[in-house]
Each structure stands twice: as structure tokens, then as C-alpha cells.
């Protein structure tokens, strides 16, 4: 029996056919996609889209009960990930029948970790103007790089997947965030260098 909460979230009846579920999902994506909302509302819509995607994947799997053969795993170089992350993805592929979901989940994990300290109530947080801020910017760039590799894998190798549209959207957001953090890095380096030169000059 299909999960009642999943059906309610997607707005379909428990006896809906897979085609009906797909149609309902597409309508919800068009209605709730973050691009359709002002910046201050996008964080809420992003969380809504995650819930919609999870419900759709679970419900469709229950209805179709299909098996998808896992593809080749992404390399560490392609995703910017180390052996532990590739091993984790391998274990995920062994448990799930949708490889696109595995890559999307890994990408979303790194994306959330990188962006988590960046947004609060829809506004960008101010990084500390010291070495800690510089290190935080570097960590965020690394996380975005790893996330981009996994989202790219979904978009390129599984373009028909339900996770492909949101992966493409995340890639677009990562490109914007990367530009922001690189600018922050440059400004912080210049500031710290100027402070060091000033301290050396005062010491003479």
C-alpha cells in the first residue's frame, strides 16, 4: 500500500498510476521551484522541493517496483572526493535501485554542508575578517566543488531522472556561490596581507 503521507504531499490518490504520479510531480515542480520566488523565500522553497523529490522517489518506487542497474561510480578526481566518499557511494549503490538518487544525495550532502553556514533567514552571513574567515571560505569552496561533481554526474548521465532538474539548479547555484566565495577569499587575503604589512611597519 503506498505511503499515505507521500500521496498527500504529491496530491494523488493511493491507487494512482505511475503516470499520474509523474504528472503531479511535474506540476508541483513548476509551482514550487525556487527560481519562481524572490530570494528571501527561496530557502523555504528549496526545503519544500527536497520533500517533494523524496516523496516522489519513494512513491514511484513503490508503484513501479523496478530495478535499475548501477552505473560506474564517479572517480575521486571527477567529484573531488576521497576514497571514503567513493566507498560510501558504492555502499549506497548496493542498497538503492536508483543510482541517480545516490549521486544526488551525495551532492546534496556536500552542498548543504558548504552552504549551511552561509545563509541565515535568507541573508548571507558575514565571515570573520581573519584567518578563520579565510579558512571557512576555503572549506566552502571545497564542499561546493565536491557537490558540483555529483550533481554533474546526475545531469550528464541521468538526464531523464527526477533528480536531474534540481541537480542542474544546484549547479547553477554553486557557480554563483563559488564566485562569491572566491571574491571573499581575495578580499580577505588582501586585508590580511595589508594588516601584516602595517604591523611590520609599526614594529620598525
RAPE-V83978 format. One record per helix or strand of 3 or more residues. SS is the DSSP state (@ for helix, = for strand). FROM is the first residue (numbers start at 1). TO is the last residue. If there is no record, write none. Layout:
# RAPE-V83978
SS | FROM | TO
SS | FROM | TO
This chain:
# RAPE-V83978
@ | 4 | 10
@ | 18 | 32
@ | 34 | 36
@ | 39 | 64
@ | 76 | 79
@ | 83 | 95
@ | 99 | 116
@ | 131 | 157
@ | 164 | 203
